[in-house]
Amino acid sequence: MGKLSGLRRMQRRLGVREELIAGVVLAVLAIGGFAFTLATQVGTPAGAALAYLAAVDRGDVSYVWTHSVVEQTSSPGLSQILTARSAMVAQLSAFAHTRSRVIVKGVGYEGVNSRVTLSYGTSAGLELIDIVLRGETPHAWLVDLQPTGLEIALPTGAGVLAIDGQRIEATAGSRFKVAVLPGHHRITLAGSHLYQDYGADVRAEIPLPAVTPVTFTDVHLTAAGTAETMQAVRDAFKSCAASRELTPAGCPQSLPEVDVANGDATWRLVSDPTTVFVGLDANSTLEVIGHFLMSLDYDSRYYRRERLLGVGGPYVADLSSAAQGLKLSLFTDASYVSDLGRAPATDDQVVASLKAQFDVCVKLQAGEAAGCPQTVVALYGSGFLWREDGDPLQAAIVGWDGKQGLFTVAGNFTLSVDYTSTPPYGPPRKIHDSSSGQYVADLYWDGSKVAFIGFEK
């Protein structure tokens, strides 16, 4: 401020022509927010760091290149090294004129080198940077640039990758490391059939062999990519539904209790798998997260009858490229996926749907059937007349299973039956029997109404 007040006193003593000259001097000192600080730091490490960062911000490649020492790197596993002058040109061009309000925060020493900490403002907020300088002469310093690394997992089906506008030759779906100059870098992916154009900034400061991971979690799929992804998931679930096992290998569904099937089990998707996320995870794996719901029909050794029930749950499907498009790689752990919120149906709607099913079961022309709670041993039976001995829904409890994505109704039933048994070598007989016990019914919301699946017991 002393220099500024002195210049203003001089300006008042000068004539019009001299005032113009003094005004130019003041304007030059004010450019970029660096000048006043530089004026007080000339001939010091802090001044050298300020001058260097000013050159970086204005994209002055000649100054930055001649005032830097780029260390050689021998770190193993590098696919490409972007530390030449051309890489600096690209980096400085991508981030020119993005800094303001530069302040010296501290000056320290590392042996014969100096370390200057600066702060500056960006559109994203305040940032700090450490600049290490080598003292070449008593009043001249060079900035020590130690290459840093970027670790990139390129998504399957991705377009052309570029760093600061420089194309990187890489195979989609591969993982590799690139050596770069320290600082900010612009990462871009050209649009492809699966993904929209993408660009993001990453800051890499820690020297090799440390690497900074580049993630593509904010990449958006195209409409065609989303449709192809969902079709691959549907195909995977169709394949899983074709299994005849109670716990199909490589599939997300399984009987939620210990039991053995007499013969084959029958799985059926009762609705399209729902989705809560379609995109790339932190490892650039294309994944779909959601919930599925199936019905399971099998002859149970434990219950000694045919069972029909709902089986649902969360899923995480990882996808990869194949010759004919996308395909499922595997279903992974989905224990972290949140439960579904309750479907938009009232308890009365759920109960009404179950009553309709009980009405069907009262008309049953057999001793038992999948989808009905009652069971009697009715050899050679015919002419069944079932009756409800009490309302099975009178004290029923309606629940919502957010993990499986279905409604449950628990209650008690008592049904009696009269039928005629006609054995092949004997006269017909009139039989009276009954069936009672607890039941748990599974139902789901199909998008417009509550639909019945089956009875767990």
C-alpha positions as a printed NumPy array, in Angstrom:
array([[   0.   ,    0.   ,    0.   ],
       [   3.003,    2.334,    0.551],
       [   3.955,    2.066,   -3.144],
       [   0.336,    2.673,   -4.163],
       [  -0.097,    5.816,   -1.983],
       [   3.246,    7.18 ,   -3.245],
       [   2.161,    6.758,   -6.863],
       [  -1.127,    8.526,   -6.159],
       [   0.732,   11.505,   -4.519],
       [   2.948,   11.671,   -7.619],
       [  -0.185,   11.604,   -9.817],
       [  -1.639,   14.629,   -8.037],
       [   1.577,   16.648,   -8.654],
       [   1.753,   15.811,  -12.388],
       [  -0.132,   17.345,  -15.264],
       [  -2.701,   15.636,  -17.506],
       [  -0.107,   13.821,  -19.655],
       [   1.793,   12.646,  -16.622],
       [  -1.497,   11.495,  -14.996],
       [  -2.112,    9.207,  -17.954],
       [   1.343,    7.689,  -17.605],
       [   0.868,    7.096,  -13.872],
       [  -2.542,    5.533,  -14.554],
       [  -0.964,    3.039,  -16.926],
       [   1.593,    2.11 ,  -14.282],
       [  -1.159,    1.476,  -11.723],
       [  -3.143,   -0.625,  -14.192],
       [  -0.126,   -2.784,  -14.952],
       [   0.436,   -3.408,  -11.256],
       [  -3.202,   -4.444,  -10.783],
       [  -3.422,   -6.992,  -13.636],
       [  -4.414,  -10.513,  -12.58 ],
       [  -4.272,   -9.934,   -8.829],
       [  -0.598,  -10.985,   -8.775],
       [   1.237,   -7.679,   -9.286],
       [   1.102,   -6.06 ,   -5.821],
       [   2.258,   -9.251,   -4.162],
       [   4.984,   -9.737,   -6.741],
       [   6.232,   -6.202,   -6.176],
       [   6.935,   -6.994,   -2.525],
       [   8.427,  -10.461,   -3.149],
       [  10.941,   -9.812,   -5.921],
       [  14.172,  -11.786,   -5.441],
       [  12.672,  -14.276,   -3.001],
       [  11.391,  -17.871,   -3.348],
       [   7.882,  -16.562,   -2.716],
       [   8.263,  -14.072,   -5.55 ],
       [   9.545,  -16.791,   -7.862],
       [   6.572,  -19.017,   -6.976],
       [   4.124,  -16.151,   -7.566],
       [   5.681,  -15.321,  -10.92 ],
       [   5.569,  -18.982,  -11.898],
       [   1.888,  -19.399,  -10.962],
       [   1.056,  -16.165,  -12.802],
       [   2.681,  -17.616,  -15.934],
       [   0.781,  -20.86 ,  -15.444],
       [  -2.509,  -18.983,  -15.203],
       [  -1.94 ,  -16.948,  -18.332],
       [  -0.808,  -20.057,  -20.242],
       [   2.726,  -18.776,  -20.84 ],
       [   4.369,  -22.034,  -21.926],
       [   7.761,  -20.462,  -22.677],
       [   8.095,  -19.032,  -19.187],
       [   6.795,  -22.119,  -17.394],
       [   8.904,  -24.558,  -19.438],
       [  12.151,  -22.576,  -19.028],
       [  11.518,  -22.074,  -15.303],
       [  10.797,  -25.764,  -14.586],
       [  12.812,  -28.915,  -14.132],
       [  10.755,  -31.957,  -15.099],
       [  11.99 ,  -35.031,  -13.27 ],
       [  12.416,  -38.234,  -15.258],
       [  10.117,  -41.086,  -14.325],
       [  10.917,  -44.782,  -14.277],
       [   7.756,  -45.931,  -12.512],
       [   6.731,  -49.377,  -13.808],
       [   3.393,  -50.165,  -15.406],
       [   2.927,  -46.87 ,  -17.261],
       [   1.05 ,  -47.07 ,  -20.551],
       [   1.903,  -43.538,  -21.606],
       [   4.039,  -40.629,  -20.386],
       [   2.657,  -37.117,  -20.875],
       [   5.408,  -34.927,  -19.466],
       [   6.928,  -33.414,  -22.629],
       [   6.561,  -29.76 ,  -23.616],
       [   3.562,  -30.647,  -25.816],
       [   1.794,  -32.071,  -22.746],
       [   2.494,  -28.834,  -20.844],
       [   1.074,  -26.813,  -23.749],
       [  -2.12 ,  -28.859,  -23.626],
       [  -2.433,  -28.643,  -19.837],
       [  -1.822,  -24.881,  -19.622],
       [  -4.257,  -24.21 ,  -22.484],
       [  -6.977,  -26.215,  -20.768],
       [  -6.727,  -24.284,  -17.489],
       [  -5.589,  -20.774,  -18.452],
       [  -7.227,  -17.839,  -16.66 ],
       [  -8.972,  -19.929,  -13.999],
       [  -7.221,  -18.575,  -10.865],
       [  -7.62 ,  -15.409,   -8.808],
       [  -6.744,  -13.894,   -5.413],
       [  -3.353,  -15.55 ,   -5.066],
       [  -1.867,  -15.372,   -1.557],
       [   1.407,  -16.659,   -0.115],
       [   0.464,  -18.894,    2.817],
       [   3.907,  -20.04 ,    3.89 ],
       [   7.543,  -20.582,    2.936],
       [   9.623,  -23.54 ,    4.135],
       [  12.794,  -25.352,    3.237],
       [  13.636,  -28.925,    2.252],
       [  17.405,  -29.17 ,    2.306],
       [  18.65 ,  -26.866,   -0.449],
       [  15.133,  -26.475,   -1.903],
       [  12.389,  -24.063,   -0.916],
       [   8.718,  -24.944,   -0.611],
       [   6.202,  -22.135,   -1.084],
       [   2.533,  -22.709,   -0.246],
       [   0.063,  -20.565,   -2.179],
       [  -3.699,  -20.26 ,   -2.052],
       [  -5.88 ,  -19.09 ,   -4.911],
       [  -9.528,  -18.898,   -5.831],
       [ -11.225,  -20.962,   -8.528],
       [ -14.802,  -21.385,   -9.692],
       [ -14.948,  -24.446,   -7.41 ],
       [ -13.607,  -22.601,   -4.347],
       [ -10.28 ,  -22.029,   -2.611],
       [  -7.327,  -24.291,   -3.452],
       [  -3.82 ,  -24.701,   -2.063],
       [  -0.685,  -25.566,   -3.991],
       [   2.887,  -26.334,   -2.884],
       [   5.605,  -25.182,   -5.274],
       [   9.093,  -26.633,   -4.697],
       [  11.937,  -24.479,   -6.018],
       [  15.586,  -25.202,   -6.638],
       [  17.913,  -22.303,   -6.   ],
       [  20.089,  -22.021,   -9.126],
       [  21.655,  -18.67 ,   -8.157],
       [  21.149,  -16.479,   -5.09 ],
       [  18.108,  -14.823,   -6.719],
       [  16.942,  -17.34 ,   -9.345],
       [  14.88 ,  -20.466,   -8.821],
       [  13.513,  -23.277,  -10.97 ],
       [  10.352,  -25.141,  -10.102],
       [  10.815,  -28.853,   -9.443],
       [   8.052,  -30.746,  -11.305],
       [   7.754,  -34.393,  -10.265],
       [   5.453,  -36.384,  -12.566],
       [   2.334,  -37.784,  -11.019],
       [   0.14 ,  -40.618,  -12.223],
       [  -3.461,  -41.149,  -13.295],
       [  -5.01 ,  -44.6  ,  -13.006],
       [  -7.793,  -45.002,  -15.525],
       [ -10.356,  -47.791,  -15.864],
       [ -11.909,  -47.164,  -19.274],
       [ -15.574,  -48.227,  -19.39 ],
       [ -16.709,  -50.969,  -21.697],
       [ -18.15 ,  -49.462,  -24.863],
       [ -16.506,  -46.068,  -24.213],
       [ -15.575,  -43.566,  -26.91 ],
       [ -12.179,  -41.914,  -27.443],
       [ -10.367,  -40.888,  -24.245],
       [  -8.387,  -37.64 ,  -24.1  ],
       [  -6.338,  -35.921,  -21.399],
       [  -6.156,  -32.142,  -21.85 ],
       [  -7.273,  -32.698,  -25.423],
       [  -4.539,  -35.265,  -26.165],
       [  -5.943,  -38.538,  -27.454],
       [  -4.995,  -41.611,  -25.43 ],
       [  -4.791,  -44.91 ,  -27.273],
       [  -6.546,  -47.409,  -25.03 ],
       [  -8.931,  -50.333,  -25.341],
       [ -12.418,  -49.9  ,  -23.897],
       [ -12.788,  -52.004,  -20.781],
       [  -9.055,  -51.887,  -19.934],
       [  -7.24 ,  -50.463,  -16.906],
       [  -3.947,  -48.572,  -17.235],
       [  -1.73 ,  -45.808,  -15.798],
       [  -0.555,  -42.563,  -17.405],
       [   2.23 ,  -40.281,  -16.154],
       [   1.285,  -36.59 ,  -16.255],
       [   2.594,  -33.268,  -15.018],
       [   1.285,  -32.245,  -11.58 ],
       [  -1.809,  -30.081,  -11.424],
       [  -5.265,  -30.097,  -12.949],
       [  -6.115,  -32.168,  -16.012],
       [  -9.168,  -32.263,  -18.227],
       [ -10.47 ,  -35.804,  -18.842],
       [ -12.899,  -36.29 ,  -21.729],
       [ -14.704,  -39.213,  -23.324],
       [ -16.148,  -38.838,  -26.787],
       [ -19.75 ,  -39.939,  -27.111],
       [ -20.454,  -43.521,  -28.137],
       [ -23.434,  -45.78 ,  -28.714],
       [ -23.65 ,  -46.354,  -24.964],
       [ -22.494,  -43.046,  -23.443],
       [ -22.978,  -39.346,  -23.951],
       [ -20.041,  -36.943,  -24.302],
       [ -18.305,  -36.515,  -20.968],
       [ -15.769,  -34.174,  -19.452],
       [ -14.439,  -33.628,  -15.929],
       [ -11.399,  -32.226,  -14.157],
       [  -9.063,  -34.182,  -11.94 ],
       [  -6.22 ,  -32.854,   -9.803],
       [  -3.074,  -34.947,   -9.428],
       [  -0.333,  -33.698,   -7.088],
       [   1.251,  -36.724,   -5.368],
       [   4.383,  -37.896,   -7.259],
       [   4.687,  -41.35 ,   -8.789],
       [   4.519,  -44.22 ,   -7.968],
       [   1.347,  -42.942,   -6.268],
       [  -1.562,  -42.573,   -8.677],
       [  -4.795,  -40.611,   -8.673],
       [  -7.813,  -42.701,   -9.74 ],
       [  -9.98 ,  -41.322,  -12.529],
       [ -13.634,  -42.264,  -12.117],
       [ -16.475,  -42.017,  -14.617],
       [ -19.418,  -42.335,  -12.236],
       [ -20.981,  -39.146,  -13.659],
       [ -21.062,  -40.441,  -17.224],
       [ -24.617,  -40.569,  -18.599],
       [ -25.886,  -43.328,  -20.848],
       [ -27.596,  -42.568,  -24.133],
       [ -31.223,  -43.587,  -24.627],
       [ -30.036,  -46.469,  -26.792],
       [ -27.424,  -47.439,  -24.2  ],
       [ -30.015,  -47.476,  -21.417],
       [ -32.387,  -49.595,  -23.506],
       [ -29.631,  -52.07 ,  -24.4  ],
       [ -28.502,  -52.252,  -20.772],
       [ -31.988,  -52.997,  -19.503],
       [ -32.545,  -55.617,  -22.204],
       [ -29.352,  -57.374,  -21.129],
       [ -30.663,  -57.447,  -17.547],
       [ -34.041,  -58.79 ,  -18.665],
       [ -32.316,  -61.521,  -20.668],
       [ -30.236,  -62.449,  -17.625],
       [ -33.33 ,  -62.756,  -15.447],
       [ -35.12 ,  -64.809,  -18.086],
       [ -32.181,  -67.183,  -18.039],
       [ -32.31 ,  -67.356,  -14.233],
       [ -36.063,  -67.962,  -14.29 ],
       [ -35.484,  -70.956,  -16.569],
       [ -33.558,  -72.72 ,  -13.793],
       [ -35.14 ,  -75.728,  -12.108],
       [ -33.127,  -75.423,   -8.897],
       [ -34.239,  -73.905,   -5.608],
       [ -30.955,  -71.963,   -5.485],
       [ -29.751,  -71.398,   -9.061],
       [ -26.006,  -70.86 ,   -9.403],
       [ -25.049,  -67.377,  -10.559],
       [ -28.559,  -65.989,  -10.024],
       [ -29.935,  -63.658,   -7.354],
       [ -33.015,  -65.68 ,   -6.398],
       [ -33.114,  -68.47 ,   -3.838],
       [ -35.589,  -70.017,   -1.439],
       [ -35.279,  -67.979,    1.785],
       [ -35.399,  -71.087,    4.003],
       [ -34.006,  -74.619,    4.185],
       [ -36.033,  -77.059,    2.107],
       [ -35.654,  -79.707,   -0.569],
       [ -37.745,  -79.984,   -3.71 ],
       [ -39.228,  -83.243,   -4.9  ],
       [ -38.455,  -82.819,   -8.566],
       [ -37.956,  -79.571,  -10.441],
       [ -38.731,  -76.108,   -9.172],
       [ -40.49 ,  -73.577,  -11.397],
       [ -39.48 ,  -69.914,  -11.314],
       [ -41.459,  -67.164,  -13.036],
       [ -40.845,  -63.431,  -13.255],
       [ -44.015,  -61.731,  -12.085],
       [ -42.847,  -58.297,  -13.261],
       [ -39.935,  -56.595,  -14.996],
       [ -36.965,  -56.029,  -12.67 ],
       [ -37.193,  -52.499,  -11.265],
       [ -34.146,  -50.229,  -11.328],
       [ -32.814,  -47.594,   -8.976],
       [ -29.503,  -47.033,  -10.798],
       [ -28.123,  -47.593,  -14.286],
       [ -24.579,  -46.364,  -14.885],
       [ -20.91 ,  -46.785,  -14.055],
       [ -19.542,  -47.619,  -10.617],
       [ -16.239,  -46.388,   -9.163],
       [ -14.379,  -49.099,  -11.114],
       [ -16.027,  -48.045,  -14.408],
       [ -18.117,  -51.217,  -14.45 ],
       [ -21.454,  -50.799,  -16.184],
       [ -24.003,  -51.911,  -13.633],
       [ -27.709,  -51.973,  -12.949],
       [ -29.061,  -51.866,   -9.392],
       [ -32.654,  -52.663,   -8.573],
       [ -35.132,  -55.204,   -7.248],
       [ -36.652,  -58.324,   -8.755],
       [ -39.704,  -60.378,   -7.893],
       [ -40.426,  -63.975,   -8.919],
       [ -42.88 ,  -66.66 ,   -8.003],
       [ -41.593,  -70.092,   -6.994],
       [ -43.611,  -73.273,   -7.458],
       [ -42.235,  -76.571,   -6.14 ],
       [ -43.141,  -79.753,   -4.301],
       [ -41.818,  -79.287,   -0.761],
       [ -40.43 ,  -82.149,    1.28 ],
       [ -40.682,  -80.065,    4.445],
       [ -44.304,  -78.987,    3.972],
       [ -45.2  ,  -82.192,    2.133],
       [ -47.2  ,  -80.356,   -0.445],
       [ -46.871,  -78.124,   -3.47 ],
       [ -45.906,  -74.566,   -2.572],
       [ -46.421,  -71.345,   -4.503],
       [ -44.826,  -68.226,   -3.01 ],
       [ -43.096,  -64.97 ,   -3.843],
       [ -39.315,  -64.604,   -3.796],
       [ -37.78 ,  -61.191,   -4.358],
       [ -34.884,  -59.019,   -3.353],
       [ -32.274,  -56.497,   -4.451],
       [ -29.793,  -57.202,   -7.21 ],
       [ -26.601,  -55.693,   -8.643],
       [ -25.918,  -56.768,  -12.227],
       [ -22.5  ,  -56.119,  -13.802],
       [ -22.48 ,  -55.968,  -17.599],
       [ -19.776,  -56.268,  -20.241],
       [ -19.521,  -56.082,  -24.014],
       [ -20.12 ,  -59.137,  -26.165],
       [ -20.189,  -59.83 ,  -29.875],
       [ -23.947,  -59.268,  -30.004],
       [ -24.03 ,  -56.342,  -27.584],
       [ -24.088,  -56.216,  -23.807],
       [ -24.336,  -59.281,  -21.604],
       [ -24.402,  -60.047,  -17.9  ],
       [ -20.976,  -60.623,  -16.372],
       [ -22.28 ,  -61.57 ,  -12.958],
       [ -24.72 ,  -60.733,  -10.2  ],
       [ -22.729,  -59.307,   -7.29 ],
       [ -23.441,  -58.717,   -3.611],
       [ -26.565,  -56.593,   -3.203],
       [ -26.799,  -56.546,    0.59 ],
       [ -26.138,  -52.794,    0.652],
       [ -29.065,  -51.917,   -1.629],
       [ -31.828,  -50.072,    0.207],
       [ -35.256,  -51.629,    0.704],
       [ -38.118,  -50.573,   -1.511],
       [ -40.659,  -48.109,   -0.204],
       [ -44.185,  -49.393,    0.21 ],
       [ -46.149,  -49.779,   -3.001],
       [ -49.123,  -47.401,   -3.44 ],
       [ -51.819,  -49.738,   -2.162],
       [ -53.945,  -49.558,    0.985],
       [ -54.442,  -52.424,    3.419],
       [ -58.052,  -52.676,    2.229],
       [ -56.898,  -53.162,   -1.359],
       [ -54.499,  -55.908,   -0.295],
       [ -57.159,  -57.662,    1.753],
       [ -59.676,  -57.396,   -1.094],
       [ -57.261,  -59.073,   -3.481],
       [ -56.632,  -61.911,   -1.024],
       [ -60.385,  -62.35 ,   -0.441],
       [ -60.796,  -62.901,   -4.171],
       [ -58.204,  -65.668,   -3.945],
       [ -59.944,  -67.303,   -0.967],
       [ -63.146,  -67.253,   -3.04 ],
       [ -61.268,  -69.167,   -5.743],
       [ -59.991,  -71.663,   -3.183],
       [ -63.512,  -72.317,   -1.833],
       [ -64.463,  -73.462,   -5.346],
       [ -61.487,  -75.836,   -5.541],
       [ -62.353,  -79.273,   -6.971],
       [ -59.464,  -81.06 ,   -5.307],
       [ -58.057,  -81.826,   -1.895],
       [ -55.284,  -79.277,   -2.334],
       [ -53.695,  -77.017,   -4.907],
       [ -50.833,  -74.579,   -5.224],
       [ -52.156,  -71.137,   -4.43 ],
       [ -54.623,  -72.351,   -1.792],
       [ -53.977,  -72.882,    1.93 ],
       [ -56.093,  -75.972,    2.547],
       [ -54.989,  -79.552,    2.139],
       [ -56.718,  -82.874,    2.753],
       [ -55.9  ,  -86.362,    1.544],
       [ -58.764,  -86.996,   -0.867],
       [ -58.172,  -90.261,   -2.701],
       [ -60.451,  -90.82 ,   -5.683],
       [ -62.372,  -87.71 ,   -4.671],
       [ -64.92 ,  -85.773,   -6.703],
       [ -67.759,  -83.345,   -6.117],
       [ -65.83 ,  -81.201,   -3.61 ],
       [ -67.811,  -78.701,   -1.585],
       [ -65.521,  -76.443,    0.451],
       [ -66.84 ,  -74.038,    3.106],
       [ -65.177,  -71.339,    5.164],
       [ -65.773,  -71.967,    8.863],
       [ -65.14 ,  -68.37 ,    9.85 ],
       [ -63.685,  -65.371,    8.021],
       [ -59.963,  -66.002,    7.304],
       [ -59.419,  -62.239,    6.904],
       [ -61.133,  -61.052,   10.07 ],
       [ -57.961,  -60.6  ,   12.129],
       [ -55.448,  -60.732,    9.282],
       [ -52.325,  -58.567,    9.534],
       [ -51.083,  -56.776,    6.42 ],
       [ -47.358,  -56.119,    6.124],
       [ -44.933,  -54.723,    3.579],
       [ -41.65 ,  -56.546,    2.902],
       [ -39.404,  -53.835,    1.464],
       [ -36.511,  -56.209,    0.908],
       [ -38.533,  -58.556,   -1.275],
       [ -40.876,  -55.91 ,   -2.628],
       [ -44.143,  -57.63 ,   -1.772],
       [ -47.111,  -57.476,    0.589],
       [ -47.68 ,  -60.204,    3.148],
       [ -50.942,  -61.049,    4.868],
       [ -50.844,  -63.284,    7.951],
       [ -53.889,  -64.868,    9.476],
       [ -55.736,  -68.101,   10.338],
       [ -58.098,  -70.185,    8.273],
       [ -60.51 ,  -73.085,    8.874],
       [ -62.098,  -74.791,    5.904],
       [ -64.298,  -77.886,    5.851],
       [ -65.061,  -80.052,    2.84 ],
       [ -67.545,  -82.696,    1.734],
       [ -66.721,  -84.851,   -1.252],
       [ -67.34 ,  -88.313,   -2.702],
       [ -64.563,  -90.886,   -2.781],
       [ -64.981,  -93.536,   -5.461],
       [ -62.209,  -96.153,   -5.233],
       [ -61.764,  -98.451,   -8.248],
       [ -62.77 , -101.588,   -6.333],
       [ -65.346, -100.338,   -3.874],
       [ -68.568,  -98.413,   -3.532],
       [ -68.626,  -94.598,   -3.402],
       [ -68.362,  -93.019,    0.022],
       [ -69.315,  -89.588,    1.319],
       [ -66.373,  -87.993,    3.117],
       [ -66.322,  -84.997,    5.464],
       [ -62.966,  -83.462,    6.335],
       [ -61.425,  -80.15 ,    7.357],
       [ -58.193,  -78.169,    7.079],
       [ -57.026,  -75.325,    9.299],
       [ -53.971,  -73.445,   10.449],
       [ -51.969,  -70.299,   10.006],
       [ -51.269,  -68.82 ,    6.598],
       [ -48.958,  -66.198,    5.136],
       [ -49.985,  -64.954,    1.695],
       [ -47.711,  -63.079,   -0.745],
       [ -49.102,  -60.343,   -3.012],
       [ -47.55 ,  -57.564,   -5.093],
       [ -48.405,  -54.299,   -6.808],
       [ -48.407,  -54.778,  -10.585],
       [ -48.473,  -51.074,  -11.364],
       [ -52.228,  -50.651,  -11.243],
       [ -53.608,  -53.161,   -8.721],
       [ -52.683,  -55.699,   -6.063],
       [ -52.114,  -59.181,   -7.471],
       [ -51.898,  -62.489,   -5.639],
       [ -48.765,  -64.65 ,   -5.872],
       [ -49.191,  -67.544,   -3.455],
       [ -49.135,  -68.8  ,    0.114],
       [ -45.811,  -69.188,    1.875],
       [ -47.545,  -71.602,    4.268]])
